[in-house]
Each structure stands twice: as C-alpha cells, then as structure tokens.
Amino acid sequence: MSSAPTDRDYVLGTHDGEINRLGLQHRVWRPTMLAAWQRAGLTTGAHFLDVGAGPGFATLDAAEITGPTGRVIAVERSARFVASARERTREHAQVSVHEVDLMQDEIPAQEIDVAWCRWVASFVASPAQLVQRIAAALRPGGRVVFHEYIDYASWRYLPARPRAAEFVREVMASWRAAGGEPDVADRLPPLLAEHGCRIVHAQPQVFCARPADFTWQWPAAFIEVNLDRLVELKRADAAWAQAVREELRAAESDPTSLVVTPMVLELIAEKRG
Ligand SMILES: C[S@@+](CC[C@H](N)C(=O)[O-])C[C@H]1O[C@@H](n2cnc3c(N)ncnc32)[C@H](O)[C@@H]1O
C-alpha cells in the first residue's frame, strides 16, 4: 500500500514497502545490534525500552532475550508501525507497544535497564528532547545504546557511481527539509553528559560489501524504496529515479563493485547513580 505523507509519518514513509525494507535492514544489522546489547549488559529478566521502534523487529529480539520475567516497552509515533509491532510481538505478554510522539509525550517507562535507539535521532526536531526523555526513563546504572549516523556521506560505490552520489545528497537534503539531521550522532555525547549519562563505549560501524554479500542488499533496498518516496514527495522526477536505478543495476552486475555503507556511531552510555 502506498500512502501520502501525513503529520505522523516520518520522511521515509510507513507503507508496506518501508516495513519490508526495515525488516531487511534489521536482518543485516542484527549481529551488530546483538553484540552492542551484550556490551550494554542486556540479559534475561531485564527491563528494556525500544525508542522509535518502527514495526518492532528489534522489539521482538529484545522480548526473546529478556524472556517472560523481563519487560519490553516500545514507543513509536506511527500508528501503522505500532500495529505492526503489536502483531509481531503478540505472543510475548511482557511486551507493550505505545503510540507516542517523542517530541510531545513523555515515555511511559521508568527504571529501565537497557534502552535502545536506532535511526531515530536523525528524524526528530529536537535530539536534546529525545536524549532527555531516554535519560529520564533509565534507572541509575541503566544504559542506553544508540546506533545513529555520524557520516551519512561515507556511503559510496567503488568504482564511483555519480548518480548514486547524487541520490545520497538528495536523501540528506530531504531529511533536513523534514526537520531532521542525517549526521546527528555528533550531537549525542554532549547531550548525554548534560543528562547525567557517561559514555562507556563508542565505536564507528561501517561495512564494505560486494554485490554477492547480503550486506549489499541494505543500501540497495534503501535506494529502491526511497527513489519512489523521493518522487512521491516531489523531490525527484521519474527520469532521474530511473537513471539511478540503472546505475545501481550496473554496479550489481559488476562483481568487482564495492559499496561502503553510511557510517553509524555506536554509543553506549550509563546513567550515573
Ligand atoms: C528509520 S526508522 C527506525 C525504526 C527502528 N528503530 C529500527 O531500527 O528499525 C525511524 C523510526 O522513528 C520513528 N519516529 C520518528 N520521529 C518520531 C517521534 N517524534 N516520536 C516517535 N517515533 C518517531 C519513525 O516513525 C520510525 O519508526
């Protein structure tokens, strides 16, 4: 289903194509995410908060790890994503999914052991408010794990693909036009300090993949889904979208191609006691 943008949509949309893309993206990133959660101390019985949970792919993993003695709270603004996350986690009674706009509402959670925030800060008007709300939900000694972009323009193809480079610039411009900031991660360390959280781990996460690698599919799927979205938002025309697609096909059919992915900064911070 295709949907026109609404005030509760985020810039990438909430249609089925975007839900499927978020699922693929989650599967590519899952090992990195699970390693980060282990570093943050996530275990059976923990109280977990998924901030801007989307359709709940990570929420389900958290429910399986924390188990029936744990508690998983997911907050998400889009009603479509909330419904999808509830459906995905319906067999886990310890999961609750709340329709919350993080820029307007408090997070209905307290004494959280581990909070998780991935690819959300880029899309909110106030990262400061986001960090303040997450910090307020943590227990003293609780930890927050962020995976947010630090250098979106690191995304490039080798050999160089000029249309793909235009696409990356256009995506960054579209997020900024919607009030977000792609390279938002550099704002997080001072905000975390301001809200009583000390960084205990920081690591850039970037992949380099060939067309035959599963990781290749992450940026490829993003291009496929978001070309349509950019046309829908009238930020691009169909002829340009077709030219980007053809260039991506050319890259995929050349086994010597490489893609370097947009750089994410992994941050783990602990709330002071
Ligand atoms: C790129 S998706 C990431 C979803 C999920 N965190 C994941 O990693 O798959 C960004 C999510 O942030 C949500 N979001 C954006 N602004 C929000 C806000 N103000 N309040 C709550 N959720 C928001 C969007 O609805 C969307 O689900």
The ligand as an ORCA input file, in Angstrom:
! r2SCAN-3c Opt
* xyz 0 1
  C      14.378      4.537     10.303
  S      13.017      4.129     11.347
  C      13.850      3.091     12.534
  C      12.922      2.142     13.248
  C      13.612      1.212     14.257
  N      14.251      1.973     15.323
  C      14.611      0.302     13.585
  O      15.802      0.404     13.884
  O      14.189     -0.496     12.738
  C      12.710      5.630     12.277
  C      11.562      5.492     13.252
  O      11.494      6.638     14.110
  C      10.127      6.933     14.313
  N       9.989      8.320     14.752
  C      10.382      9.433     14.084
  N      10.022     10.525     14.788
  C       9.405     10.097     15.919
  C       8.823     10.756     17.039
  N       8.789     12.090     17.118
  N       8.281     10.007     18.016
  C       8.296      8.644     17.935
  N       8.830      7.965     16.893
  C       9.383      8.685     15.897
  C       9.529      6.692     12.928
  O       8.118      6.622     12.967
  C      10.210      5.404     12.548
  O       9.536      4.285     13.035
*
